[in-house]
Amino acid sequence: MLPAESSWTEPTLAAVPGPPRPRLVAALSGVTAAVFGAGLATAAIQLQGAPTATTVLVTAPSPTTTTTSVALTQLSALPGPSQTRVTGRVTLVTATDAVGAALPLPLTVTVPNRGQGEMTIANVRSGGAQVTVVWGGGQPLPLSGTGGFDLGPARMEADAAGITWHLDLGQRVLLPGHYLAGAPVAIGGGGLAQPEDTATFDAGPGSGFITNGDARVHLPPGPLHLTGPGTLHLSGVLTMQTASGAQTVKVIEFGRGPFDVRLQPSPGGGYTVTALLQGPLTAT
């Protein structure tokens, strides 16, 4: 059995490399487009509109298996000497650098403070031309059509009200497809951006977006599969099992390290959880 102290700490393991973090470069320059290296599609698009002209360089990561997925295949069904299995029911899950399934349309992007945020969608096509679409956060942005978001590592929360994915602090990939922006945006391609009440555009390889102002997508409760490496907070009624034994806890703070977390909505609220963690943690 584990010690009965109020907290317990797993020894720190060697770091496990995660997926390459995308890079974002902003500068004032002309419109350029190029491909740099295998598996990286890069596009720089100038958007000129009030108040300044800005060029956003978007580099979409190649959809290939990363060292993260390779590391997680080593997390077997039973916890090893440095692993922890968690089961039970959670009322709150938060994670950083969590990777989940791609989010299909329809989606709605919001910011917590109206007008204090932005979403720049780059390297898409509309009316036969390559354009940039900018949403200024004045009202929620509904996106419908046949595409979706591939967020890569991102911050998220799940509770009884649903699942929230935060879009800032990373360069995100638009899945190929046709999109309808159902709120006012500015759209342009190397000239002055034109305001539009709604806009349609098509995404392909290399299409992506960046946001600021804590832009987010909120989804209703549903099944969720998260992988790391990253950090986790789990609150609820939890059974924590290691090679040494089992212990009932209410809160687990984990990371940084690899994790594999599966959530299913619970009829009584919250989620049932099955998780396998490999790294430092504190439980109370």
Protein Blocks (a to p, Z undefined) as FASTA:
>chain_A
ZZfbfbdcddddddddddddddddddddddddddehehiacddddddddfbdcddddddd
dddddfklmmmmmmcfbdcfkbccdedjdfbdcdehiacdddddddddddfbghiacddd
ehiaeehiacddddehlaccddedjbdcdebjadddddfkbccddfehiacdddeddddd
fbdcdddehiacdddfbdcddddehiacddehhiacdddddddddddddddddedddddd
dfkbccddfbdceddddddddddddfkgpjddddddedddddZZ
